[in-house]
Amino acid sequence: MYRFDSRIRYSEVDSDGRLSLESLLDYFQDCSTFQSEDLGVGLEYLTERKMAWILSAWQIVVERYPEMGESVSIGTVPYEIKGFIGYRNFLMETGSGERLACANTVWTLMDMEKMRPVKVTQEMQEAYELEEKLEMDYAPRKISLPDMEGIRREAVEIKQHHLDTNHHVNNGQYVRIAMECLEGISGIRQMRAEYKRQAHLGDNLYPSVYAKDGVTTVSLDGKEGQPFCVVEFVQNGAGNGGQL
């Protein structure tokens, strides 16, 4: 497992002095980026070939949010590659080995000129050493909206700070926007996100919020109602929230 060590910074904690869910996601995303860069198949390699890994789904399960100043170890392992699809686990632990959080992700390798999936290159196959998948409760990739009417929130216009190097909305930014709809909700133990299409500079996202039995689902829709991304949050003590 590829790892790097860190310490929880003040800029990464919420009002309770613990690592925020958004910052946890950033740690995991940075870890996979570091590994790809170290293996020589990172941003420059992909850009030269007009390719990019596009995230299809996140599942993050939190055991405990670490406190400000706490030392942590962040790890990642790709465990399967099928054609143009890649599967990757993430892990955050304390120095003593306590599991703080784990995650599963599904990625699609895209030809960014033709905007279609492209098969993983032989160089990438050889660079990524596949390992056993982590033990965790794996949830389905697809998220179903509850059979109820959602509550519409104020539209969010996509600004420059929402974009990443692929010039579309970064996957973490969708989660941040969705979390701004969670009024009075805390103690999130699981987050799932399903990415359906890409939003770009100047687009508007129209959040619809569905809350039932400790599970809150936010659909970030376009003007015509088709979702860009659906994000599900499960609170401590709630049901399985789609877990298998």
VMD Tcl script that draws the C-alpha trace (Angstrom):
set ca {
  {0.00 0.00 0.00}
  {1.25 3.44 -0.96}
  {1.33 5.78 2.08}
  {2.23 9.24 3.26}
  {2.15 10.65 6.78}
  {0.63 13.93 7.89}
  {-0.70 15.88 10.85}
  {-4.19 17.36 11.03}
  {-3.95 21.11 10.45}
  {-6.13 23.87 11.87}
  {-7.21 24.75 8.32}
  {-8.60 21.21 7.90}
  {-10.87 21.00 10.95}
  {-14.50 21.93 11.48}
  {-16.06 23.95 14.32}
  {-15.62 20.95 16.67}
  {-11.86 20.87 16.08}
  {-11.98 17.60 14.14}
  {-11.03 16.82 10.56}
  {-13.86 17.80 8.23}
  {-15.31 15.29 5.77}
  {-14.25 17.54 2.88}
  {-10.65 17.58 4.13}
  {-10.69 13.79 4.56}
  {-11.71 13.49 0.91}
  {-8.88 15.86 -0.05}
  {-6.36 13.68 1.82}
  {-7.52 10.60 -0.09}
  {-7.49 12.40 -3.43}
  {-3.99 13.77 -2.78}
  {-2.74 10.31 -1.82}
  {-3.72 8.78 -5.17}
  {-2.23 11.78 -6.99}
  {1.06 11.40 -5.09}
  {1.24 7.71 -5.98}
  {0.60 8.34 -9.67}
  {3.22 11.11 -9.76}
  {5.80 8.89 -8.02}
  {5.11 6.08 -10.49}
  {5.56 8.37 -13.50}
  {1.96 8.09 -14.70}
  {0.64 11.29 -13.14}
  {-0.64 14.59 -14.47}
  {2.12 15.24 -17.04}
  {1.91 11.69 -18.42}
  {-1.86 11.93 -18.81}
  {-1.84 15.47 -20.22}
  {0.68 14.54 -22.92}
  {-1.65 11.74 -24.01}
  {-4.80 13.88 -23.65}
  {-6.18 11.49 -21.04}
  {-7.60 11.89 -17.54}
  {-8.97 9.67 -14.80}
  {-12.59 10.72 -14.18}
  {-14.17 9.67 -10.90}
  {-17.42 7.72 -11.21}
  {-18.17 6.98 -7.55}
  {-16.96 7.58 -3.99}
  {-17.80 5.66 -0.83}
  {-16.20 6.90 2.39}
  {-16.82 5.20 5.75}
  {-15.69 7.06 8.88}
  {-14.91 5.34 12.17}
  {-13.61 8.46 13.90}
  {-12.71 11.98 12.80}
  {-9.17 12.79 14.05}
  {-8.58 15.92 16.11}
  {-6.50 18.96 15.21}
  {-2.79 18.19 15.64}
  {-3.25 14.41 15.54}
  {-0.74 12.45 13.46}
  {-2.21 10.28 10.72}
  {-1.11 7.93 7.95}
  {-2.96 7.99 4.63}
  {-2.77 5.04 2.25}
  {-4.15 3.93 -1.09}
  {-4.12 0.80 -3.21}
  {-5.48 0.12 -6.71}
  {-7.00 -3.36 -6.57}
  {-8.50 -3.94 -10.01}
  {-8.25 -2.59 -13.58}
  {-10.74 -3.67 -16.25}
  {-10.28 -2.09 -19.67}
  {-10.88 1.60 -18.99}
  {-12.21 1.18 -15.40}
  {-10.01 1.36 -12.30}
  {-10.90 0.50 -8.70}
  {-9.01 2.01 -5.77}
  {-9.21 1.81 -1.96}
  {-8.12 4.43 0.55}
  {-7.29 4.26 4.25}
  {-6.56 6.72 7.05}
  {-5.05 5.39 10.28}
  {-3.39 6.69 13.42}
  {0.28 5.98 14.09}
  {-0.79 3.05 16.29}
  {-2.83 1.49 13.49}
  {-6.34 2.56 14.53}
  {-8.54 2.76 11.45}
  {-10.05 6.23 11.22}
  {-11.66 6.00 7.78}
  {-11.61 3.94 4.61}
  {-12.96 4.43 1.12}
  {-13.72 2.78 -2.18}
  {-13.63 4.55 -5.54}
  {-14.43 3.75 -9.17}
  {-12.61 5.63 -11.96}
  {-12.95 5.85 -15.75}
  {-9.97 6.65 -17.98}
  {-11.12 9.16 -20.59}
  {-9.79 10.46 -23.89}
  {-10.35 14.17 -23.21}
  {-10.29 15.12 -26.92}
  {-12.84 12.57 -28.08}
  {-14.62 12.52 -24.70}
  {-14.92 8.77 -24.60}
  {-13.41 6.01 -22.44}
  {-9.99 4.74 -23.45}
  {-8.23 1.53 -22.42}
  {-5.54 1.74 -19.75}
  {-2.08 1.77 -21.37}
  {0.45 -1.01 -20.88}
  {2.72 1.47 -19.05}
  {-0.03 2.21 -16.56}
  {-0.84 -1.47 -16.12}
  {2.80 -2.13 -15.27}
  {3.17 0.92 -13.00}
  {0.24 0.18 -10.69}
  {0.87 -2.85 -8.51}
  {-2.55 -4.32 -7.77}
  {-3.17 -5.55 -4.23}
  {-6.01 -7.14 -2.27}
  {-9.03 -4.92 -1.71}
  {-9.63 -3.61 1.82}
  {-12.08 -5.25 4.19}
  {-15.05 -2.90 4.41}
  {-18.80 -2.90 3.78}
  {-18.97 -2.13 0.07}
  {-22.03 -0.20 -1.10}
  {-23.49 -0.12 -4.62}
  {-22.06 2.47 -6.99}
  {-25.49 3.80 -7.98}
  {-27.52 5.93 -5.56}
  {-31.31 5.80 -5.66}
  {-33.29 8.87 -4.69}
  {-36.00 8.35 -2.03}
  {-39.59 8.11 -3.22}
  {-40.50 11.57 -1.99}
  {-40.38 15.17 -3.12}
  {-37.05 16.90 -2.62}
  {-36.58 20.35 -1.14}
  {-34.99 22.78 -3.60}
  {-32.08 24.92 -2.42}
  {-30.61 28.05 -3.97}
  {-28.77 27.50 -7.24}
  {-24.96 27.48 -7.20}
  {-23.04 29.01 -10.11}
  {-19.79 27.26 -10.98}
  {-16.85 29.60 -10.45}
  {-13.16 29.27 -11.26}
  {-12.31 27.93 -7.79}
  {-14.60 24.93 -8.35}
  {-12.51 23.67 -11.30}
  {-9.56 21.30 -11.43}
  {-6.80 20.78 -14.01}
  {-9.29 19.06 -16.34}
  {-11.29 22.33 -16.43}
  {-14.43 20.80 -14.97}
  {-15.76 20.72 -11.41}
  {-13.46 18.81 -9.06}
  {-15.14 15.80 -7.45}
  {-14.52 17.19 -3.97}
  {-16.28 20.43 -4.87}
  {-19.52 18.58 -5.58}
  {-19.36 17.13 -2.06}
  {-18.66 20.57 -0.58}
  {-21.65 22.06 -2.39}
  {-23.86 19.19 -1.23}
  {-22.68 19.55 2.37}
  {-23.75 23.19 2.40}
  {-27.31 21.87 2.11}
  {-27.01 19.84 5.34}
  {-28.63 22.25 7.77}
  {-28.22 21.03 11.37}
  {-26.86 17.63 10.31}
  {-23.71 16.25 11.95}
  {-22.07 12.94 12.80}
  {-21.75 11.67 9.22}
  {-20.41 8.11 9.20}
  {-20.73 7.39 5.49}
  {-20.70 9.45 2.33}
  {-21.41 8.14 -1.15}
  {-21.22 10.15 -4.36}
  {-22.24 9.11 -7.86}
  {-20.91 11.32 -10.66}
  {-23.13 11.32 -13.73}
  {-21.82 14.12 -15.97}
  {-19.35 17.00 -15.86}
  {-20.17 20.57 -14.91}
  {-18.07 23.46 -16.26}
  {-17.42 27.13 -15.63}
  {-20.65 29.15 -15.72}
  {-22.97 26.16 -15.26}
  {-25.57 26.30 -12.50}
  {-26.23 23.47 -10.06}
  {-29.73 23.22 -8.56}
  {-29.60 21.18 -5.32}
  {-32.59 19.08 -4.28}
  {-32.45 17.62 -0.76}
  {-34.13 14.39 0.36}
  {-33.98 13.53 4.08}
  {-35.36 10.36 5.64}
  {-34.44 8.24 8.69}
  {-30.98 9.72 9.19}
  {-30.05 9.51 5.52}
  {-29.82 12.74 3.51}
  {-29.42 12.63 -0.26}
  {-28.55 15.72 -2.30}
  {-29.07 15.69 -6.07}
  {-27.08 18.44 -7.81}
  {-29.14 18.96 -10.94}
  {-28.91 20.96 -14.12}
  {-31.60 23.43 -15.18}
  {-33.60 20.68 -16.90}
  {-33.49 18.45 -13.83}
  {-30.84 15.97 -14.96}
  {-28.28 15.40 -12.17}
  {-24.58 16.16 -12.46}
  {-23.90 14.37 -9.18}
  {-25.88 12.66 -6.41}
  {-24.40 12.65 -2.89}
  {-25.70 10.57 0.04}
  {-24.86 11.19 3.70}
  {-25.60 8.65 6.44}
  {-25.59 9.83 10.06}
  {-24.41 7.81 13.04}
  {-27.18 5.51 14.23}
  {-29.01 5.53 10.89}
  {-29.72 2.49 8.72}
  {-27.35 0.94 6.23}
  {-27.90 3.69 3.67}
  {-27.47 1.37 0.73}
  {-24.67 -0.71 2.21}
  {-24.46 -4.34 1.16}
}
mol new
graphics top color blue
foreach p $ca { graphics top sphere $p radius 0.5 }
foreach p [lrange $ca 0 end-1] q [lrange $ca 1 end] { graphics top cylinder $p $q radius 0.2 }
display resetview
